[in-house]
Structure formats: structure tokens, C-alpha cells
Amino acid sequence: MKKSYDVRWSETSENDLLSIVEYIAIESPYQAYEIFKEIKKRASGLRTFPDRGRIVPELLDQGITLYRELTIAPWRIMCRVSEITVYVLSVLDSRQNVEDILLRRLTGLKL
């Protein structure tokens, strides 16, 4: 029997998703809802296949391999897999400078 993981969203990732949905809803509430459903669906798929996606390239360049990402263009769902839990950590717009966002979040610096 295949192992099932618990998928948990961090407060940051929930806020990221809310910001995306609110921004899109200004122009199209229907599209915002569809994007919300797709992002949640893809993340919930980590329950049975937690290592899907790739290692976050910006972090891999620094030798950090603990974090993976799924892409739903243009968004990137970043997560970390533990023994029984997948933690969804961020949902970022890939059109932004992801390195700066990650650096700011990891260090608390204002860039």
C-alpha cells in the first residue's frame, strides 16, 4: 500500500494564494476561482506523490536541495517534504524575482 502524506499549508502560502486570488478576482472572479481550485488540486496531489516537481533551481544553485516546487504557469508552489508531511511554504509568481522574495522571506530583510 502506498504511503499517504499529510499536506499542510503555511500561513505564508495561504496568504500568497489569497493575494493571487484577490488580484485576479478584480478582473474575473470566475478565473480567480478556477486558479484557486487548480492550485489547491495540484498541491493536494502531493499527498500520494510528494516528490513530484523539481528542486527549486534558485536554491539548488546554493546547494540547498530540501525544497521542491510544482509549476502552474506562472505560479510556483514551493514545498518541503518530511517523513509524513508535505509543507506548502509559498505560492509565488514566477514573473517576479523569486530569488529576492526567497531571500527576503528567509532572512527577514527588506530589499
Secondary structure per residue as TSV (DSSP state, phi and psi in degrees):
chain	resnum	aa	ss	phi	psi
A	1	M	-	360.0	137.1
A	2	K	-	-74.8	138.5
A	3	K	-	-68.7	139.8
A	4	S	-	-111.1	130.9
A	5	Y	-	-100.1	151.6
A	6	D	E	-86.6	133.1
A	7	V	E	-105.4	118.7
A	8	R	E	-119.6	133.7
A	9	W	E	-95.4	131.6
A	10	S	-	-75.3	163.1
A	11	E	H	-60.0	-39.3
A	12	T	H	-61.8	-46.2
A	13	S	H	-66.9	-36.5
A	14	E	H	-64.0	-41.6
A	15	N	H	-65.9	-38.7
A	16	D	H	-58.6	-49.5
A	17	L	H	-63.5	-42.3
A	18	L	H	-60.4	-42.9
A	19	S	H	-62.5	-41.8
A	20	I	H	-62.0	-48.7
A	21	V	H	-63.9	-44.0
A	22	E	H	-62.7	-41.0
A	23	Y	H	-64.6	-46.4
A	24	I	H	-68.5	-34.5
A	25	A	H	-64.1	-21.5
A	26	I	H	-58.8	-41.9
A	27	E	H	-92.1	-37.1
A	28	S	-	-152.6	95.8
A	29	P	H	-57.8	-37.6
A	30	Y	H	-63.0	-47.9
A	31	Q	H	-62.7	-38.8
A	32	A	H	-60.7	-43.1
A	33	Y	H	-65.1	-41.8
A	34	E	H	-63.1	-41.9
A	35	I	H	-66.3	-42.7
A	36	F	H	-55.7	-49.0
A	37	K	H	-61.3	-42.4
A	38	E	H	-66.0	-43.7
A	39	I	H	-64.1	-44.6
A	40	K	H	-64.1	-40.0
A	41	K	H	-63.1	-46.5
A	42	R	H	-62.9	-42.3
A	43	A	H	-66.0	-39.2
A	44	S	H	-67.5	-24.1
A	45	G	G	-64.1	-17.6
A	46	L	G	-67.1	-15.4
A	47	R	G	-57.0	-41.3
A	48	T	T	-107.0	-14.4
A	49	F	-	-140.4	69.4
A	50	P	T	-68.2	-22.1
A	51	D	T	-94.0	12.8
A	52	R	-	-67.3	162.8
A	53	G	S	86.7	-174.8
A	54	R	E	-116.2	164.4
A	55	I	E	-69.7	139.3
A	56	V	-	-60.8	115.1
A	57	P	H	-58.9	-38.7
A	58	E	H	-63.8	-31.0
A	59	L	H	-85.2	-35.7
A	60	L	H	-59.4	-37.1
A	61	D	T	-58.7	-24.8
A	62	Q	T	-98.7	6.8
A	63	G	T	82.8	12.9
A	64	I	-	-98.2	117.5
A	65	T	-	-117.3	9.3
A	66	L	S	-77.7	-16.6
A	67	Y	E	-111.7	137.3
A	68	R	E	-120.1	166.5
A	69	E	E	-145.1	148.9
A	70	L	E	-111.3	145.2
A	71	T	E	-115.5	135.9
A	72	I	E	-130.9	87.7
A	73	A	T	-45.0	130.5
A	74	P	T	-95.3	16.2
A	75	W	E	-96.6	151.9
A	76	R	E	-125.2	121.5
A	77	I	E	-95.5	114.2
A	78	M	E	-103.1	137.1
A	79	C	E	-147.2	168.6
A	80	R	E	-133.5	135.3
A	81	V	E	-102.0	130.4
A	82	S	-	-111.7	-167.1
A	83	E	S	-58.4	-41.9
A	84	I	S	-132.5	2.8
A	85	T	E	-134.5	141.7
A	86	V	E	-108.0	123.0
A	87	Y	E	-100.3	116.5
A	88	V	E	-82.7	119.0
A	89	L	E	-102.9	-33.9
A	90	S	E	-155.2	152.0
A	91	V	E	-127.7	108.5
A	92	L	E	-116.7	151.7
A	93	D	E	-85.1	118.2
A	94	S	T	-68.8	-10.0
A	95	R	T	-79.2	-11.6
A	96	Q	S	-90.9	169.1
A	97	N	-	-79.1	96.6
A	98	V	H	-64.6	-36.1
A	99	E	H	-59.1	-44.6
A	100	D	H	-64.3	-41.5
A	101	I	H	-62.5	-47.3
A	102	L	H	-63.4	-43.3
A	103	L	H	-60.2	-45.1
A	104	R	H	-62.1	-43.5
A	105	R	H	-69.8	-37.2
A	106	L	H	-77.8	-27.3
A	107	T	H	-109.5	-17.6
A	108	G	-	79.8	9.6
A	109	L	-	-78.0	149.7
A	110	K	-	-97.3	111.5
A	111	L	-	-102.3	360.0
